Amino acid sequence: MIRSSYFENSVSRETFQKINKYHEFLIENNQKLSLISKKSEEIAVKRHYEDCAQIIKYLDNTDKKILDIGSGAGLPGIILDIIKNDHNLEFSTHLVEKSPKKGKFLEKVNSFLDLNVKIHNCDVSSMENKKFTTLVTRAFKPMNSFFKIITNAQLSFNKIIMLKGEKFLDEFNEAKTYFEIKCDMHESTTNPGSKVFVIKSVSKL
Ligand SMILES: C[S@@+](CC[C@H](N)C(=O)[O-])C[C@H]1O[C@@H](n2cnc3c(N)ncnc32)[C@H](O)[C@@H]1O
């Protein structure tokens, strides 16, 4: 059983149980699939699940169709989908993950937790479904590469939410030499030095 005063105070008991089930399933599969780093297993609640959950406060009812790009173990998409009802949100959740093994893991999580997430087990550049309201991403690619990838993939969106680690400023400055970016930058609540970018528009210079 995991412990988290954050989740205990922000979601229902049923939702908290789902997060527990997700955690157990992830840890069970981590050795063969390398879903999260081995050394973060012990601190997965704060490092991974609370870190992902903090995004929820930047979503509202205009965020109807969310795509998590390079989802891996389902971070942040699965966590957002598990907690959305507790925050009165009703979006559909899509995950894109190119690894076949991780794709299978995500399908199992989806049925094991009785979620209704749509999993696109392909490279983001070959997504057939291109229209989303919201893109989310964590630990996927440097910011500039990310913008190039979504531009080439012709994805449409109104908002991007990006969790960024300590190299955020270098990445942001590099990206700004190629793209005009309108965004707000927020402190991460789980990791001092990290940021949450809420991007309203991005266009090639
Ligand atoms: C470092 S992991 C991060 C996973 C997860 N977002 C997290 O925060 O733990 C990056 C993931 O992106 C996936 N990935 C890399 N390039 C991709 C692409 N072009 N299309 C879809 N998925 C991709 C990888 O297979 C990997 O699972």
The ligand as an ORCA input file, in Angstrom:
! r2SCAN-3c Opt
* xyz 0 1
  C      12.050      8.546    -21.232
  S      10.525      7.801    -21.629
  C       9.402      8.789    -20.704
  C       8.161      8.043    -20.418
  C       7.122      8.783    -19.576
  N       6.566      9.934    -20.272
  C       7.644      9.189    -18.230
  O       7.532     10.365    -17.858
  O       8.168      8.320    -17.503
  C      10.213      8.322    -23.295
  C       9.213      7.417    -24.010
  O       8.924      7.969    -25.285
  C       8.815      6.897    -26.226
  N       9.080      7.476    -27.547
  C      10.282      7.940    -28.013
  N      10.146      8.437    -29.257
  C       8.829      8.290    -29.603
  C       8.073      8.623    -30.755
  N       8.671      9.199    -31.816
  N       6.757      8.335    -30.778
  C       6.165      7.749    -29.709
  N       6.829      7.405    -28.570
  C       8.150      7.666    -28.515
  C       9.843      5.891    -25.759
  O       9.557      4.581    -26.234
  C       9.724      6.006    -24.244
  O       8.818      5.078    -23.707
*
